[in-house]
C-alpha cells in the first residue's frame, strides 16, 4: 500500500542527518550551511566537541549560521548536524488535493473498510470488505440496497405536503417555492430550482376534505414543465373537483 504519514522531505534534504564542518579562525562568526534549517532547534552545533546552546550561542538566517562569539582557530573544529524532521500530520491546503493515485485509504486495522479512488474516476466505499456505495465519473451515486448488488440511487428533486382547503398552506416541502391555488381541487406546484428537463416522474397522494374517499389525484398536461407541475383531485364520479386537506406531491428524476 501507499506510504501513510509525513511525505519524505525533498526540500530540506537532510533526512539522513547530514552534517557540515567548518574551520574556525577566532574572528569569523558567520558560516554558510548547505541547506536552510527551519529553526535553531533543527540542528546541533558543536565547537571543539562542545555542543552549543541553540537559544543563545548562535542564530540562523536562511543558510547563514552566525555565532554570538567567534569560534577559536582550528581545523574542522566546528560541525553542524541536521536533525531528522518530526513526523506530524498532513493538512490538505484549501482548494488543494491529496493524490491517492488509485490506492485505497484504509479506515480500519484489518483493512476491510476503505475508500478507493480508482483510476476510472470512480470512488468506492467499502465496509466489511463489501461494496456499499460508489460515485461514478458521471456523478451518479450508487449504493448497496441489501440485495447483493450496487444500484443507482435516484433522488427526489422536489416534494411538498400541503393543505388544499381554504387558503392553501404548505406544511413542509423541499425545492418547492409556492403552491398556486388555481381553482377547487386544482393546484400548481412551483419549483424553487427547475428540473433539468420534463422527463421527471410525479407521484401523488391525497386525502379529500369530505366523504368522497374514492376520489383520485390527477396530473394536468399543462402546465407540466421544468418549473412547475399542475395537479388536482377529482371525485369518484369524475364530475367535479374536491379540495383535499392533505395533498402530497413528490418529483423524482
C-alpha positions in Angstrom: 0.0 0.0 0.0 1.0 3.6 -0.3 3.1 5.4 2.3 1.0 7.0 5.0 2.4 9.8 7.1 4.6 12.9 6.5 6.0 12.8 3.0 9.7 12.5 2.6 11.3 15.9 2.8 12.7 16.7 -0.7 13.1 20.4 0.1 15.4 20.5 3.1 17.3 17.3 2.0 18.7 16.3 5.4 16.6 13.2 6.3 19.8 11.2 6.6 21.2 13.5 9.3 23.6 15.3 7.1 26.4 17.3 8.6 28.7 20.2 7.8 32.2 21.0 9.1 34.0 24.4 9.3 37.4 25.6 10.5 37.3 28.5 13.0 39.9 31.4 12.8 39.0 33.2 16.1 37.4 36.1 14.1 34.8 34.8 11.7 31.3 34.4 13.2 29.1 33.7 10.1 29.2 30.4 8.2 27.2 29.1 5.3 25.3 25.8 5.5 24.3 23.7 2.5 20.5 23.7 3.4 18.4 26.1 5.5 17.1 24.6 8.8 13.6 25.6 9.9 14.9 26.9 13.3 17.9 26.8 15.6 16.4 23.7 17.2 16.6 21.8 13.9 20.4 21.5 14.1 23.0 20.5 16.6 26.1 22.8 16.6 29.4 21.7 18.2 32.6 23.8 18.7 35.7 21.9 19.9 33.3 19.0 20.6 31.2 21.1 22.9 27.5 21.4 22.0 26.3 25.0 21.7 23.1 26.3 23.2 20.6 26.9 20.4 18.9 29.6 22.4 21.9 31.9 22.8 25.1 30.6 21.1 24.0 31.1 17.5 21.3 32.4 15.2 20.0 31.3 11.8 19.1 33.4 8.7 18.4 31.0 5.8 21.6 29.1 5.3 23.7 31.5 7.4 24.7 30.3 10.8 26.0 33.1 12.9 27.7 32.6 16.3 27.4 35.1 19.1 31.2 34.9 19.5 33.8 33.9 17.0 34.8 30.2 17.5 38.5 29.6 18.2 41.0 28.7 15.5 41.2 25.0 14.5 40.9 22.7 11.6 37.3 21.3 11.2 36.7 22.2 14.9 33.1 23.3 14.1 30.5 20.8 12.9 26.7 21.0 12.4 24.3 18.1 12.3 20.9 18.4 10.8 18.2 16.8 12.9 15.6 14.4 11.4 12.3 16.3 10.9 9.5 15.4 13.3 6.7 13.2 11.9 3.5 15.2 12.0 0.1 15.4 10.4 -0.8 16.4 6.9 -3.4 19.1 6.3 -4.5 19.4 2.7 -4.4 23.1 1.6 -7.6 24.9 0.9 -8.5 24.2 -2.7 -5.8 21.5 -2.9 -5.9 17.8 -3.0 -4.2 14.6 -1.8 -3.2 12.4 -4.7 -4.3 8.8 -3.8 -3.3 7.6 -7.3 -6.0 4.9 -7.3 -4.8 3.4 -3.9 -7.3 2.7 -1.2 -7.5 4.8 2.0 -7.7 2.1 4.7 -10.1 3.1 7.5 -9.6 0.3 9.9 -6.9 -2.1 11.2 -7.9 -5.2 9.3 -8.3 -3.3 6.1 -11.8 -4.3 5.2 -13.2 -0.8 5.4 -11.8 1.6 2.8 -12.3 4.4 0.4 -10.7 3.8 -3.0 -10.2 6.5 -5.7 -10.0 4.3 -8.8 -8.1 5.3 -11.9 -11.5 5.3 -13.7 -12.5 8.3 -11.7 -14.9 6.3 -9.6 -14.9 6.4 -5.8 -15.7 3.2 -4.0 -16.8 2.9 -0.3 -16.4 -0.5 1.3 -17.3 -1.7 4.8 -16.5 -5.3 5.9 -14.9 -5.8 2.5 -18.2 -5.3 0.7 -19.1 -2.6 -1.7 -21.5 -0.2 0.0 -21.6 2.8 -2.3 -19.9 4.3 -5.3 -19.8 7.7 -7.1 -19.0 7.2 -10.7 -17.4 9.6 -13.2 -20.8 11.0 -14.2 -21.6 11.9 -10.6 -24.1 9.1 -10.1 -24.5 7.8 -6.6 -24.9 4.1 -6.3 -25.5 2.1 -3.2 -25.9 -1.5 -2.0 -29.6 -1.9 -1.4 -29.1 -5.1 0.7 -29.8 -7.4 -2.2 -26.2 -8.1 -3.0 -25.7 -5.6 -5.8 -24.9 -1.9 -6.1 -27.7 0.1 -7.8 -28.1 3.7 -8.8 -29.9 6.0 -6.3 -32.4 8.3 -7.9 -33.2 11.4 -5.9 -36.4 13.1 -5.1 -35.9 16.5 -6.7 -38.9 18.2 -5.1 -41.6 17.3 -2.6 -44.4 19.0 -0.7 -47.2 18.3 1.8 -49.9 20.9 1.8 -53.4 21.7 2.9 -55.6 22.4 -0.1 -58.7 23.6 1.8 -59.4 27.3 2.2 -56.2 29.2 1.9 -53.5 26.8 0.7 -50.9 26.2 3.3 -47.6 24.3 2.9 -46.9 22.1 5.9 -43.4 21.2 4.7 -41.5 20.9 1.5 -38.3 20.6 -0.4 -37.4 22.5 -3.5 -40.9 23.9 -3.7 -41.2 27.7 -3.7 -45.0 28.0 -3.6 -48.4 26.5 -4.3 -50.7 28.3 -6.7 -54.4 27.7 -5.9 -56.0 27.6 -9.4 -59.5 26.5 -8.6 -61.3 24.0 -6.4 -59.2 20.9 -6.3 -56.6 22.3 -8.7 -53.1 23.4 -7.8 -49.8 24.3 -9.3 -46.6 23.2 -7.6 -43.9 25.7 -8.3 -40.2 24.5 -8.1 -37.5 26.6 -6.4 -34.9 25.1 -8.7 -36.1 24.0 -12.1 -35.9 20.4 -13.2 -33.2 19.6 -15.8 -36.0 18.6 -18.3 -39.6 17.5 -18.4 -38.8 13.8 -18.1 -39.4 13.5 -14.4 -41.8 11.3 -12.6 -44.5 12.8 -10.4 -46.2 10.8 -7.6 -49.3 12.0 -5.8 -51.3 11.2 -2.7 -54.3 12.9 -1.3 -56.9 12.8 1.5 -60.1 14.6 0.4 -61.9 17.0 2.7 -65.2 15.2 2.9 -66.7 11.8 2.4 -65.7 11.1 -1.1 -62.7 8.8 -0.2 -62.8 7.1 -3.6 -61.7 10.2 -5.5 -58.4 10.2 -7.4 -55.4 12.5 -7.9 -54.5 13.6 -11.4 -51.8 15.5 -13.2 -52.7 18.0 -15.9 -50.9 18.1 -19.2 -50.4 21.9 -18.9 -48.5 23.3 -17.1 -46.2 20.4 -16.9 -42.8 22.0 -17.3 -39.3 22.2 -15.8 -40.5 25.0 -13.4 -43.9 23.7 -12.3 -46.5 20.8 -12.4 -50.3 21.2 -12.1 -52.1 18.6 -10.0 -55.7 18.1 -8.9 -58.2 15.9 -7.1 -61.3 14.7 -8.8 -64.3 13.0 -7.2 -65.2 9.3 -7.7 -67.9 10.1 -10.2 -65.5 12.1 -12.3 -67.9 15.0 -12.3 -66.0 17.6 -10.2 -63.0 18.6 -8.2 -62.5 18.4 -4.4 -60.1 20.3 -2.1 -58.0 17.7 -0.2 -57.0 18.6 3.3 -53.8 16.6 2.8 -52.1 16.6 -0.6 -48.6 15.1 -1.1 -46.5 15.6 -4.3 -43.1 14.1 -5.0 -41.0 14.6 -8.1 -38.3 12.0 -8.9 -35.6 12.5 -11.6 
